[in-house]
Amino acid sequence: MDKYRKEIDAIDSQILDLLARRICCAKEIGKVKAGNGEDIYVPSREKLIFEKLEKKNAGKIPEHSLKAIYREIISASISAEKKLMVAYLGPKATFTNQAAVKNFGSSVEYVPIPSIPDVFLAVKAGDADYGVIPIENSTEGAVLHSMDMLAETSLTIVGQVYQPIEHCLLSRGTLESIRKVCSKDQAIGQCRGWLHRNLSNVVLESVDSTAKAVEMAAENPEIAAIASEVASTCYGVPILERSIQDQKDNQTRFLVIGTKPNKFAAGVRYRTSIVVSINDRPGALSEVITPFEKAGINLLRIESRPSHKKAWDYYFFIDFEGHWESDAVRDVASYLKYSLPMIKWLGSYPM
């Protein structure tokens, strides 16, 4: 054992020296970026780094461990270039907070924001460099506030994060003493079946976030919150039931929003999001979809939302594979700009 511990100590010393060299390089890169007016956070570069590491690793280290280690190394390197401020739908310990840390690591500064529109305002005002918001859940579908804000804002999508969602029922009381269950509307929807089977007579109340619900549960033993295990630990509210979500493979997709769009980088698979309005006539939606089919571009998602401009007028949010700057997408976009009342690019970001 002593022999191997001495070897580990020697290896740790080498790793520390190499990490110091890496961070010194990152600082110099930060100076170059600042001089050129470039963004510090470059998702396409991170994507390529992770892919190269996975290929070189070839199974020697478990993939999730490798990603976790390098997530923090890259986070420390980003922090050496510039102290980033990341706004997220708060308070602390929301699923959005967990997604933000999963994407940026623990070396950046996080700012909890009480609502989705306020996350957009914080980034637009320069109070945060980036924001993290939920956009869709595999069980409940689209997060409507996020869609509406994307249509209205000048900000752009620069990244995405998929986060497995395990909901727990948290309360200081017993299951029998609960009179009200509080959580984010999406979280309540994802547990609707369990709630109907087990707490059919209680009041369901939608609040701004899962963490806000836990704060309420901490103050009143007759209130239960639907939230994460992390929130239970953070706020000291016991877990009464685990995995109460109706779909066990429940996931939420989160978006990272910023002020500058991602430039195209070779070797990276991109997802692009746009929003369009269409002409009010038969076959109008088909006229939007057909150019993508002819160009061989894979559509990933289509959602409609009222435009809030006039009654029965709708926006269509479309996600597809490819970057806005690629030739195939440019051709389709040029055609749509000519034929549609409105088309807006929301961002291109690594798949």
N, C-alpha and C positions, 0 to 999 in steps of 0.2 A: 504494500500500500504506500509506504513512504517513497519508494522508487517512482510510482506513477504520480503521486502528488507533486514531487519535485519536477517531473516532466510537465505536468499541468501548469505549475507556477512559471516555468520557463516559457511555455506557450502563451500564457496570459500576458507575460511581459512583451512578447513579440506582437501579439494582437493589439495591445495598448499603443505600442509605437506606430503600428500601421494605421490604427484609427486616428491617431494624432496627425499623421501625414495626410490621410484622406480629408480630414477637416481643414487642414491648411490649404489643400487644393480647392476645397469648396469655398473657402474665404476668397481666394483669388478669382474663382469663377464669379462669385458674387460681385466683385469689383468690376469685372468686365460687363456683366449683365447690367449693373447700375449705370455704367458709362454709355451703354447702348440703349438704355430704356427698356430692357427686356424683363419679363416676369421671372421671379425667383423659382416659383413652383412650375415645373414643366411635366405634366402627366405622361406625355409621350416618352420622354427620357426615362422616367421611372419604369414605365411598362417594359421598355427594352432592357433595362438593367435586370428586372426580375426574370424576364424570359431567358437572358443569357445565363443568369445564375442557376436557374432550374435545369437548363441544358447541361451546364458544366457539372452541376451537382450529381446528376444521373442516379438519384436515389440514395446517395451516401448519407444524407441528412433528411429526416422527414420534411416533406415540402412545407407543411404549415409552420414548422419550427424555423426553417430557413427564411420564410417570408416574414415571420414575426421579428427575427433578429435583424434582418436588413431593413424592415420598416423603421425600426428605431435608429439604425445607423444613418439611413437617409434623412430621417427627421432631424437628427443632430446636425447633419451636414447642411440642411436647409436653414436651420436656426443659426448656424455659423455665417451663412450668407446674409441673412436678414431675419429679424425677429418677426415672424408672421403672426397676425391676429386673425383668428378664424371664428366667425359667428355661427351659432347653431340654435335650433329651436330648443330652448331650455325649459325649466332650470336644469341643473346638473343631474346627470344619470338618466336622461331620456335616451331612447333608442337612437335619436339623432346625434346626441353627444357621443354615444358608443361608435356610431358610424364615422363621425368626424375623426375620432382618435384612431380608428382602424385605417383611415385614409392618410392622415397627416402624422401619426405618431404622437408621442408624449412631449416632444421638445418644443412645440409651438404653443402659443398662448390661445386660450379658448374663452369666448365671450358668450354666456348664455343670453338668449333673446326671447322675450315672452311670446312672440307670434311670428308666423311665417312672413307676413308683409313687413314686419319690423326687421327681419333678417335681411331682406332685400334693401331696405332703407339704410341699414348699417353699412352694407358693402358699397352702395351707391354714394353715401356721404363720406366714405373713406375712413369710417370708424373701425372697419375690419377689412382685411385684404381679400378674404374669401368668405362665403357662406355655405352652410350645408343644410339642405332641406329634403324632406321626404317627397317623392313624386308618385310612387305607386306601390301597392302591396299585392302579393300573389293571390290573396284571398278576397280583399275588399276593392281592389282596383285603384283608380286614380285618386290622388290627393288634390281636391279641387282648388283650394287656396293657392297651391303651388302653380297649378296650370294657369290660373287667372293672372298671377303675378308675372309669370314668364311672358305672357302675351302683352302685358302692359309695360314691362321694364326695358331699359336699354342694356341691362346686364346680360351676360352670356354664360352658357353651360360650358364648364371646362373639364369636368370629371364626373364619374359615377361610382357608387359603392353599393354592393349587395350585402345586406346584413340579415342573417337568420334571426327570426323573431320568436322567442319563447316567452309567452305571457304567464305571469304568476298572479295569484290573488293574494293581496297583502292586506292585513288588518291587525289591529291590537285586540280585537274581540274574537269571538268564535264565529263559526259559519252560521250558527243559529241566531246570533245576536245582530247580524248585519241587516241594516234597514236601507242602505243606499250603496250602490257601486258607482264609482267615478273613474273616468279615464278619458283619453283622447277618443274622439268619435270613431276613428279608424280602429283603435284597439278594442273598443266595445263591439264593433262589427265583426272583428276577427274571432271573437269569443261568444258570439250570439247563441250558438247551439248549446254550449256548456252552461251559459247563464240561464237559458230557458229550462234546461233539465235540472239544475241545482239551486237556482235562486230566482225562480219565476215570479215571486211576489215582491221583490225589492224594486226600488226606484233606480233607474239608470240615468246618470247625469254626465253629459259631455263637458269636459273642461279643456283648457288650452294644451295640456301636455300630460303624459303619463306621470311625470315627476310631480307636477302640481297636484295630481290626484293622491300621490303618496303623502305629500305634505298635509293634505286634508285628512287622510286616514291616520296620520300620526297624532292628530289633535282630537279625533273622535273615534272611539272603539266601535260605534255603530256604522261607520263608513269603511268600505273596503275599496282598494284601488287595484286596477289592472295595470301591471308594470313589470319590470324586469327584476331578476335576482340582484343585479347591480344596484338598482334603486332601493331594494330591501336593505342591503348592506349600508348604503350611503345614508339613508334616513332612519335606520334602526327600526323598521316596521317588519314584523314577522311574516313569513310566507305561510299561508294556510293551504294553498293548493298550487301545484306546479303544472306547467304545460296545459293550460286550459284553452289554448287556441284550438279552433275547430280543425285546422289543417296542420298536421305535425311538421310538414316541410314548409311552413309559413316563412316568407321572406319579404323584406321591403327593399326597394331600390331608392337610393338617395342620390341627389345631384349636388355637385360642387359648383357654385356660381361665382363669377368674377367679373372684372371690368374689361378684360382683353380676351379675344378669342384665341384658341389654340391654332398655331400654324401647322401646316401639313408636315409630317415627318415620315420618311420612307421606312418601310418595314413594320408599320403599326396599323392594325385594323381599327377603323374608326366607326363610330355611330354618330349620325347627324340627326338633330331635331329641328323641325320647322313648324310654323303655324300658318295656316292659310284660311282665307275666306273664299267661298265659291259662289258662282252665279246661281240664281234661283231658277233652275230649269231642269227638266228630266235629263238624267244621265250626267249631271254636273260632277258628281263625285267620281264617277267612272273616268271622266276626262282628266281628273287629277291622277288617278292610279295608273292608267294605261301607259303614260310615258315612262314610268319606273319599270313596268313590265317589259316594255320594248328595249329599254337600256340594260336589262338584266340586273337591276338593282333590287335587292331583297328588302321588302318592307317589314319592319319589326313591330310596329304599333300604330294604331289609329284611334284617336279619342275625339269626341265632339264636346264642345262647351258653348253655352250661350255667349254671344259676343258682348252683351251689355250695351250694345249700340242702339238696337231697336228690337221690338218683339219678334220672336221666332227667327232671329238671325244667329247663325252659328259659326264658330271657329272650329277648324279641324287641326288637331295636333298629330303630326306624322313623324315617326322615327324610322330611319332606314340605314343600311350599311353603306359606308363610304364617307369621304370627307367632302365638305362643301367646295373645296378648291380643286377636287379631281375633275378631269375632263368630262367623264360620264355624268357626274352630278351637275356640273356647270351647264351642260347641254339641256338637261331636264329642267333645271331652274330657269334658264333663259326662256324656254317654252312656257313654263308656268307663269312667269312674270308678265308675259305677253297676253296670256289668256285668263288670268285670275284677277279679281279686284285687289287682293292683297296676298303677299307671301313674305314671311319674315324668318330669317335664319336665327335659330335660338342657340346654336353651338354645335361644334364637332369635337368629339372626345374619344379616348381609347375605349374599345369594346371591353 
